[in-house]
Amino acid sequence: MSKKVISATVTPLLENGALDKAGLQNILERNIRHGIDGVFLFGSMGEWGSFSNAFKAEAVELAVDCVQHRMEILAGINATSLPLSLEIMKDYAKYDVDAYVFMLPGKTSALDPVKSILKVLDAAEKPVYYYHCPPNNGINLSLNQFETIMRHPNLKGIKNSASNMWLRRELLILREEQQLNTLFFEGQEWAADEALIAGCDGMICGMGALCSKMMKTLASCVDNGDIAGAVAAQNRMIKLFHGVYGIDLANVWNGQKYALCKLGLTASPFTIAQEMDSLTDTAKARVEATLAEFKAELD
């Protein structure tokens, strides 16, 4: 099976905060042209906490109309509570998306995390990906807990953003020993090569709106057994991240949006999730120099 590449996309906005409809269509068409397998709407890079349910429904409907099954659409149902996530999932049922992505809310209650995940899986009429991101919500699962959710027929995959090599390898061993079918996707761009080489099924990464072509190159190298090529592609991606995000991640949202704007794909670098004054003239010059260096690889 070939390694899959899914973009956890940014959400392009106009200067007034409205959805940049043309920009979203441009990003999706470019992703399709680069041959990636899917797009994840409203992940961390999708700034899910910044948008109303009506705004997100508008974006999902537009994405479905644009993509027309040429790649998978994963709709994020993240919210500040389990009931809200279930409500969003119910609202999205009318759209022809391929799957949902669920991340547990921040650890502010005594709710059992496995019971919460199982409630989503039980209620879902489509496949679900579990977004495991302890740096975001502070929730870790034991291997026994992972096994419990992996046995549910509605769980299609796990996006693992734990930055934990031990967990990645243990989950691969668990899947093999228990003969389970859950797909594993690396969520950290910095670790995509080692994750795919170790046996993960693909990557779901937040730089996908900008560097889907580079991500596809890395995955293709692993598919072809070109380990040196995969490592080289990974190192190029890290250099790109430093140039766009800033080595200290000072422009983790508006840097990529500025890059997409400079490429003519979107109308504005505006983001609700980050102070726009962090996009200084120095940061803009750094992003522009990076785009010039990687022009052929970004296309």
C-alpha positions as CSV (number, residue, x, y, z in Angstrom):
1,M,0.0,0.0,0.0
2,S,1.4,3.4,-0.9
3,K,2.0,5.9,1.8
4,K,-0.8,8.5,2.0
5,V,-0.4,12.2,2.2
6,I,-3.1,14.4,3.8
7,S,-3.0,18.1,4.3
8,A,-4.2,19.5,7.7
9,T,-5.0,22.7,5.9
10,V,-5.0,26.3,6.9
11,T,-8.3,28.1,6.4
12,P,-7.8,31.2,4.1
13,L,-9.5,34.3,5.3
14,L,-10.2,37.8,3.8
15,E,-9.0,40.8,5.8
16,N,-12.5,41.1,7.4
17,G,-12.3,37.5,8.7
18,A,-14.7,36.1,6.2
19,L,-13.9,32.9,4.4
20,D,-11.7,33.4,1.3
21,K,-13.7,31.1,-1.0
22,A,-11.5,31.5,-4.0
23,G,-8.4,31.0,-1.8
24,L,-9.8,27.7,-0.4
25,Q,-10.6,26.5,-3.9
26,N,-7.1,27.4,-5.1
27,I,-5.5,25.5,-2.3
28,L,-7.6,22.4,-2.8
29,E,-7.1,22.4,-6.6
30,R,-3.3,22.7,-6.0
31,N,-3.3,19.9,-3.5
32,I,-5.2,17.7,-6.1
33,R,-2.7,18.7,-8.8
34,H,0.1,17.6,-6.6
35,G,-1.5,14.2,-6.2
36,I,-2.1,14.1,-2.4
37,D,-4.7,11.8,-1.0
38,G,-6.8,14.1,1.2
39,V,-7.4,17.3,3.1
40,F,-8.2,17.7,6.8
41,L,-10.4,20.7,7.5
42,F,-10.3,22.4,10.9
43,G,-7.3,20.7,12.5
44,S,-4.9,22.9,14.5
45,M,-3.7,24.6,11.3
46,G,-7.4,25.0,10.4
47,E,-7.8,27.3,13.5
48,W,-11.0,25.4,14.5
49,G,-11.5,27.2,17.7
50,S,-11.6,30.6,16.0
51,F,-14.7,29.9,13.8
52,S,-18.4,29.7,14.3
53,N,-20.3,26.5,13.4
54,A,-21.9,28.4,10.5
55,F,-18.5,29.5,9.2
56,K,-17.2,25.9,9.3
57,A,-20.3,24.6,7.6
58,E,-19.8,27.1,4.8
59,A,-16.2,25.9,4.3
60,V,-17.1,22.2,4.4
61,E,-19.9,22.7,1.8
62,L,-17.5,24.6,-0.5
63,A,-14.8,22.0,-0.1
64,V,-17.2,19.2,-1.0
65,D,-18.4,21.0,-4.1
66,C,-14.9,21.8,-5.2
67,V,-13.2,18.4,-4.6
68,Q,-15.9,16.2,-6.1
69,H,-14.3,13.0,-4.7
70,R,-11.0,13.7,-6.3
71,M,-9.4,13.3,-2.9
72,E,-10.7,12.5,0.6
73,I,-12.2,15.2,2.8
74,L,-11.7,14.8,6.5
75,A,-13.9,17.2,8.5
76,G,-12.7,18.1,12.0
77,I,-15.3,18.0,14.7
78,N,-13.1,19.4,17.5
79,A,-14.9,21.5,20.1
80,T,-14.5,22.6,23.7
81,S,-16.7,19.7,24.9
82,L,-17.8,16.2,23.9
83,P,-21.5,17.2,23.4
84,L,-20.5,20.1,21.1
85,S,-18.3,17.7,19.0
86,L,-21.3,15.3,18.7
87,E,-23.5,18.2,17.7
88,I,-21.0,19.3,15.0
89,M,-20.7,15.7,13.7
90,K,-24.5,15.5,13.4
91,D,-24.6,18.8,11.5
92,Y,-21.9,17.6,9.1
93,A,-23.8,14.4,8.3
94,K,-25.6,16.1,5.4
95,Y,-22.3,16.8,3.6
96,D,-20.6,14.3,1.5
97,V,-17.3,14.2,3.4
98,D,-15.3,11.0,3.7
99,A,-14.6,10.9,7.4
100,Y,-14.5,12.9,10.7
101,V,-11.5,13.8,12.8
102,F,-12.0,14.0,16.6
103,M,-9.7,15.3,19.2
104,L,-10.6,15.1,22.9
105,P,-11.2,18.5,24.5
106,G,-8.7,19.9,26.9
107,K,-8.4,18.1,30.2
108,T,-10.8,20.2,32.2
109,S,-13.1,17.4,33.5
110,A,-13.1,13.9,34.9
111,L,-14.6,12.4,31.8
112,D,-13.0,9.0,30.8
113,P,-11.2,9.7,27.5
114,V,-11.9,6.2,26.1
115,K,-15.6,6.4,26.9
116,S,-15.7,9.8,25.2
117,I,-14.0,8.5,22.0
118,L,-16.3,5.5,21.9
119,K,-19.3,7.8,22.1
120,V,-18.1,9.6,19.0
121,L,-17.4,6.3,17.3
122,D,-20.7,4.8,18.2
123,A,-22.6,7.9,16.9
124,A,-20.6,8.3,13.7
125,E,-22.3,7.3,10.4
126,K,-18.9,7.7,8.6
127,P,-15.4,6.6,9.5
128,V,-13.5,8.5,12.2
129,Y,-9.9,9.4,12.7
130,Y,-8.8,10.0,16.3
131,Y,-6.4,13.0,16.6
132,H,-4.0,12.1,19.4
133,C,-2.3,15.4,20.5
134,P,-1.2,15.5,24.1
135,P,0.7,18.8,23.6
136,N,-2.7,20.4,22.8
137,N,-5.1,18.8,25.3
138,G,-2.8,17.1,27.9
139,I,-4.4,13.7,27.4
140,N,-2.3,10.6,26.9
141,L,-3.7,7.1,26.4
142,S,-2.2,3.8,27.5
143,L,-1.6,1.0,25.0
144,N,-4.6,-0.8,26.5
145,Q,-6.7,2.2,25.9
146,F,-5.5,2.5,22.3
147,E,-6.3,-1.1,21.8
148,T,-9.9,-0.6,23.0
149,I,-10.6,2.2,20.5
150,M,-8.7,0.4,17.7
151,R,-11.1,-2.5,17.9
152,H,-14.1,-0.2,17.1
153,P,-15.2,-0.7,13.5
154,N,-15.7,3.0,12.9
155,L,-12.2,4.0,13.8
156,K,-10.3,4.3,10.5
157,G,-7.1,5.8,11.6
158,I,-5.1,7.7,14.2
159,K,-3.3,11.0,13.6
160,N,-0.4,10.8,16.1
161,S,1.0,14.2,17.0
162,A,2.5,13.1,20.3
163,S,6.1,13.6,19.1
164,N,6.8,10.2,20.8
165,M,8.9,7.7,18.9
166,W,8.2,5.0,21.6
167,L,4.5,5.3,21.1
168,R,4.7,5.2,17.4
169,R,6.6,1.9,17.4
170,E,4.5,0.4,20.1
171,L,1.3,1.1,18.2
172,L,2.7,-0.5,15.1
173,I,3.6,-3.6,17.1
174,L,0.2,-3.6,18.8
175,R,-1.6,-3.5,15.4
176,E,0.5,-6.4,14.1
177,E,0.1,-8.6,17.1
178,Q,-3.6,-8.0,17.5
179,Q,-4.2,-8.1,13.7
180,L,-6.0,-4.8,13.8
181,N,-6.7,-2.6,10.8
182,T,-6.3,1.0,12.2
183,L,-4.2,3.2,9.9
184,F,-1.5,5.3,11.5
185,F,-0.6,8.8,10.3
186,E,2.3,10.9,11.5
187,G,1.2,14.4,12.5
188,Q,4.5,16.1,13.0
189,E,6.2,17.3,9.8
190,W,9.6,17.1,11.5
191,A,9.3,13.3,11.9
192,A,7.5,12.2,8.7
193,D,10.4,10.3,7.2
194,E,11.2,8.2,10.2
195,A,7.5,7.5,10.8
196,L,6.8,6.3,7.3
197,I,10.0,4.3,7.1
198,A,9.1,2.6,10.4
199,G,5.7,1.5,9.0
200,C,3.2,4.3,9.5
201,D,0.6,4.5,6.7
202,G,1.1,8.2,5.9
203,M,1.2,11.7,7.2
204,I,-1.4,14.3,8.1
205,C,0.5,17.5,8.5
206,G,-0.2,21.2,8.9
207,M,2.1,22.5,6.2
208,G,0.1,20.7,3.5
209,A,-1.5,23.7,2.1
210,L,1.9,25.1,1.1
211,C,4.1,22.1,0.6
212,S,1.9,19.3,-0.6
213,K,4.3,18.6,-3.4
214,M,7.2,18.2,-1.1
215,M,5.2,15.9,1.2
216,K,4.3,13.8,-1.8
217,T,7.9,13.6,-2.8
218,L,8.9,12.3,0.6
219,A,6.2,9.7,0.7
220,S,7.1,8.5,-2.8
221,C,10.7,8.1,-1.8
222,V,9.6,5.8,1.0
223,D,7.3,3.9,-1.3
224,N,10.2,3.3,-3.7
225,G,12.6,2.2,-1.0
226,D,14.7,5.3,-1.4
227,I,15.5,6.0,2.2
228,A,18.3,8.4,1.5
229,G,15.9,10.4,-0.7
230,A,13.3,10.4,2.0
231,V,15.7,11.8,4.5
232,A,16.9,14.4,2.1
233,A,13.3,15.4,1.4
234,Q,12.7,15.6,5.1
235,N,15.6,17.9,5.7
236,R,14.5,20.2,2.9
237,M,11.1,20.3,4.5
238,I,12.6,21.3,7.8
239,K,14.5,24.1,6.2
240,L,11.3,25.3,4.6
241,F,9.5,25.2,7.9
242,H,12.2,27.3,9.5
243,G,11.9,29.9,6.7
244,V,8.1,30.0,6.8
245,Y,7.2,29.4,10.4
246,G,10.4,30.9,11.9
247,I,12.8,28.6,13.8
248,D,11.0,29.6,17.0
249,L,7.5,29.1,15.4
250,A,6.9,32.8,15.8
251,N,4.8,32.8,12.6
252,V,3.3,29.3,12.7
253,W,-0.1,30.5,11.3
254,N,0.5,33.8,9.6
255,G,3.8,32.8,8.0
256,Q,2.3,30.0,5.9
257,K,-0.7,32.2,5.1
258,Y,1.6,35.0,4.0
259,A,3.5,32.5,1.8
260,L,0.2,31.3,0.2
261,C,-0.7,34.9,-0.4
262,K,2.6,35.7,-2.1
263,L,2.1,32.7,-4.4
264,G,-1.1,34.2,-5.5
265,L,-3.3,31.5,-4.0
266,T,-5.1,33.5,-1.4
267,A,-6.2,37.1,-0.9
268,S,-4.7,37.7,2.5
269,P,-2.4,36.4,5.2
270,F,-5.0,37.2,7.9
271,T,-5.5,34.8,10.8
272,I,-7.6,35.0,13.9
273,A,-5.4,32.6,15.7
274,Q,-2.3,34.8,15.9
275,E,-1.5,38.5,16.3
276,M,-0.9,39.9,12.9
277,D,1.8,42.3,14.1
278,S,4.1,39.2,14.6
279,L,4.3,39.2,10.8
280,T,7.0,41.9,10.8
281,D,8.9,43.2,7.8
282,T,11.8,40.9,8.8
283,A,9.5,37.9,8.9
284,K,8.0,38.8,5.5
285,A,11.4,39.1,4.0
286,R,12.4,35.7,5.5
287,V,9.3,34.0,4.0
288,E,9.8,35.6,0.6
289,A,13.5,34.5,0.5
290,T,12.3,30.9,1.4
291,L,9.7,30.9,-1.4
292,A,12.4,32.0,-3.9
293,E,14.8,29.2,-2.7
294,F,12.1,26.5,-2.9
295,K,10.3,27.7,-5.9
296,A,10.6,24.5,-8.0
297,E,9.7,22.3,-5.1
298,L,6.6,24.2,-4.2
299,D,5.2,24.9,-7.7
